[in-house]
Amino acid sequence: MTDEQFDCDCSFFKYRNQYYNLADFMRNDAADDSPLKGWHGVCSYSYFSGLLVKLCGNDVIVGSFCS
């Protein structure tokens, strides 16, 4: 991938000095009473922690979770 393709591809984002691709996130279908409700995607680091994303147009809101 060229630098220009990387800059123009909006599926990549940088969070805490690391690049992520939205394709690596699984769709979140959390139950209504779940604290993960409202987030669009989940990328797990382990069984107990990971990243959450919420898509707002061309912007990505990122959060982390740990249980």
C-alpha positions as semicolon CSV with decimal commas, in nm:
position;residue;x (nm);y (nm);z (nm)
1;M;0,000;0,000;0,000
2;T;0,139;0,339;-0,094
3;D;0,147;0,635;0,145
4;E;-0,123;0,808;-0,061
5;Q;-0,354;0,503;-0,047
6;F;-0,299;0,480;0,328
7;D;-0,385;0,850;0,379
8;C;-0,698;0,831;0,161
9;D;-0,836;0,506;0,302
10;C;-1,068;0,614;0,583
11;S;-1,083;0,265;0,735
12;F;-0,754;0,328;0,919
13;F;-0,727;0,534;1,234
14;K;-0,456;0,606;1,489
15;Y;-0,518;0,556;1,860
16;R;-0,247;0,591;2,125
17;N;0,032;0,588;1,865
18;Q;-0,089;0,266;1,700
19;Y;-0,277;0,225;1,371
20;Y;-0,594;0,017;1,350
21;N;-0,812;-0,093;1,061
22;L;-1,189;-0,098;1,104
23;A;-1,189;-0,433;0,923
24;D;-1,026;-0,585;1,234
25;F;-1,328;-0,497;1,449
26;M;-1,630;-0,723;1,493
27;R;-1,979;-0,576;1,483
28;N;-2,120;-0,524;1,830
29;D;-2,468;-0,669;1,887
30;A;-2,481;-0,611;2,262
31;A;-2,805;-0,660;2,455
32;D;-3,002;-0,353;2,564
33;D;-2,883;-0,383;2,925
34;S;-2,514;-0,427;2,832
35;P;-2,262;-0,149;2,903
36;L;-2,131;-0,207;2,548
37;K;-2,466;-0,100;2,397
38;G;-2,425;0,194;2,159
39;W;-2,078;0,101;2,035
40;H;-2,055;-0,019;1,675
41;G;-1,750;-0,245;1,692
42;V;-1,527;-0,444;1,927
43;C;-1,167;-0,556;1,895
44;S;-1,058;-0,778;2,184
45;Y;-0,706;-0,785;2,328
46;S;-0,805;-1,070;2,557
47;Y;-1,124;-1,226;2,691
48;F;-1,152;-0,941;2,941
49;S;-1,027;-0,630;2,753
50;G;-1,020;-0,456;2,419
51;L;-1,118;-0,154;2,212
52;L;-1,459;-0,019;2,119
53;V;-1,541;0,205;1,822
54;K;-1,835;0,428;1,744
55;L;-1,862;0,561;1,389
56;C;-1,976;0,921;1,343
57;G;-1,954;1,008;0,973
58;N;-1,583;1,014;0,887
59;D;-1,484;1,030;1,254
60;V;-1,416;0,737;1,485
61;I;-1,471;0,755;1,860
62;V;-1,252;0,503;2,040
63;G;-1,287;0,364;2,389
64;S;-1,130;0,081;2,582
65;F;-1,293;-0,174;2,810
66;C;-1,173;-0,400;3,086
67;S;-1,379;-0,625;3,307
